[in-house]
Amino acid sequence: MAYDRYSRLCQRLSIPGFLLNYLYEMELDVAIAHLTKDHLLQKIIQNSSLKPADPTGDVYFDLLKSISSQQLSLQVARAIFSRFCALYPDHYPTPSLLANIHTEKLRSAGLSNQKAGYMKNVAAFTLEHQLDYFDWAKYPDTEIIDLLTKIKGVGRWTAEMILIFTLDRPDVFPVDDLGIQQSMAKLYSLPETGKSLRLRMGEIAEPWRPYRTIACRYLWNWKDRD
């Protein structure tokens, strides 16, 4: 949800911090009322709860973390990324430092040659386009996806995860996410596969707007518990 947006609003207007959770819960209630019109999704929502979102807002850093963890178990991914961050002062690989480090140094942290190259691409792109100074709130989802996927090594799925978990966008539907595909195929008894499955998923999710992110978070939770 828009937890980060409410946090910035509270800071800007000097609103007491205890109201932040109230504002978040109020909008979450509106989203749930909307999503439970889907009776199958309603069964999941009524039997689970969502923790407040915890978006970092740091697109650059979260892109690095996403790339480094691809196709790895959670435990291995955390270990490698920790060793990678330890290469830098304050455990933060600033774009300028990362862009100029030798690839072999990155390899020593456990990164593959390809991932090291992709992460250096992120650093170079961040410097070239001054992403550290972006006011992401000014850009719609589609423009952010178009921008980030210009980086070699960053695909649409990665950009969508940034929208959901880093920027806390409320209406993202990552149709290519395996977990979402598996959850929807099971919940809605979908026999389709491939492109046909994705098209059917899109049809089912259309009425969820403008809260498709929330629906996906419930689907992920359901899959993890199942």
N, C-alpha and C positions, 0 to 999 in steps of 0.2 A: 504493500500500500504506500501512501504518500507520507510515511513516517518522517523521512528526511525533510520533506517540504514543510511539515508542521514544525519541526525542530528549528528550521531557519526562520519561520514566521514568529515563533515564540521569542527567539533571540532579537529579531529586528524590532518587535513591538514591546519588548521587555515584559512579555507575558510570563507569569510564574511557571516554572518547569513542570509542576504537578499537573498542569492542564494539558501537557503534551499527550500523555497516555489517554486522557479523556477524549481529546480530539481524534486521536487515532482510532480508539474503540468505537466512537460514534460513526466514523466513516466506514469502519469494518462492518458495523451492524447494517448499514445501508447496502453494502456490497453483498452480504450474506442474504439479506431479504431478496435481493435481485437474483442471486445465483440459485437459491433454493426453489425458484420457479421450475427449474430442471429437477424433476422428481428423483432421478437416479443420482444426480450429484448431491441432492439434498440428503440422501442416506449417508454419504461420506461426511458431509459438513456437520451433521447432527452428532456424529460419533467421533469427532476429533476437534482439535483446537489449534490455532496458529499462534506462534510467538510473535511479538512485535518485530517488524523488519529491523535490520541493523545495517543499513547501507553505509559503505565507507565514503562514497563520493569520489574515490581516487581511481579514475578510469585507467590511468597509466599502470599503476601498481597491480590492479586486479587483472589487467590483460596479461601481465607477466606471470602472475600466479596461475591463471587459467591455462596458458600455453605450457608452462612447466609441468602441470599436473595431468595433461592429456594422456589417456591410455595407461594410467598408473593407478595402483590401489591408493586409498586415502593415506595410509601410513607411509608408504614409500614417497608419495608426492610431497607430504609435509616435510619429510626428512631432507629431500633434495632441495626444496625451496628454502628451507632454513639454512642449509649449507651455502646456497647461492647468495642469500641476503647477508650472510656472515662475511662475504668477500668485501663488503662496503662499510664505510663509517656509519655508525648508528643503525646498521642493518637495513639501510635503505639505498637501493641502487638507483641513484639519480640518473636521469636520461643522459646527461653528458658523460658521467662515469661509465655507464653501461655501453654507450655507443663507442667508447674508445678502449675498452678492455679487450685483451686478446681472447679469441675463442677458446684456446687451450685452457685458459684460466677458468672459463665457464665449464668446460668439460670436466675439470677437476672436482667440481661440485656435484657431478653426476648427471649433468645435462647432456643430451645427445647433440651431435653436431648440428642437426636440423633445428632442434629447439633453441639452441644457442643462437643460431642465425635468425630465427623468427623473433626472439626476444630483443636482439640488437636492432631488428627492423622496427620494433615498437618504439625503442628509444630514439632512433633516428627520425621516425615519423613525428614523435612527440616534440622533438626539438624543431623540426622543420615547420610544423603547423601550430606550435606553441599551445599544445593541448593542456598544459598545466594552467593556462590562464583562461581556459574556456569557461563560459557560464553555460553549463550543459542544460540548465532549465529553460534556456531560450530556444532550444532545438527540439523539433518533434522526433519521435522514435525513428521514422523512416530516414531522416537526414543523418542521424547518428549511426544507423546501420550502414548507410551508404559511405559515410566517412571512414568508419573503423574497418570495413571490409576492403578498403584500399590498401591496408597494410598486409603485405605478404605473410601468410601464416595465421591470419585472423579471418575466420569464416562467419557466415550469418549466425550460426548457433552461438558462437562465442560472443558476438555482438549482442545477441538477445539476452544472454546470461548477464552481460554488463548492464543492460537496461533493467533487468529484474533485480539483481542482487547488489549492484553498485549504485545505480541511479534511482532505484525504487519506483520504476514506472508501473502504473497500475493496469495497463491493458496490453500486455505482451503475450503472444501465443506462439511458443516455440514448437512448431508442428514437427520438426525434425528430431526433437529430443526423444531418445529411446524410452525413457521412463514414462513420458507423457503418452507416447504411442502404446506402450504396453498397458498402461492404466486404462486408457480410453477403450482399447480393444476389448479388455476384460469387462469393464463396467457396462459398456453398451453392446456387448456381444457382436463385435464387428468382425466379419469374415474377410474383409478386404486386406490386401497387402500393398506395399509399395506406394505408387502415386495415388491409386484408388483409395487407399487407407487415409492418406494425408488429405485428400479432397473431402472425404466423409468426415474426418475430424474437424476440418474447417467449417463444414456445414453445422455440425453439432455445437461448436464453440461460438458461432456467430451471435446467438442470443445472449451469450455471457458478457458481451461488451457493455460497459467500459471497464469490466473487472476481470478480464481473462487471466491476468497475473495471479489473482487470488484463487481462482479456480484451479490453476496449475499447481499452486502451492498445496492446496488440499489434495490434489491427485498425487503429487510426489509423497506427501505424508502417508497417504493410504497405501501406496506401493511399498514404502519402507516398513510399514507395520504389517503388511500382509505376509 
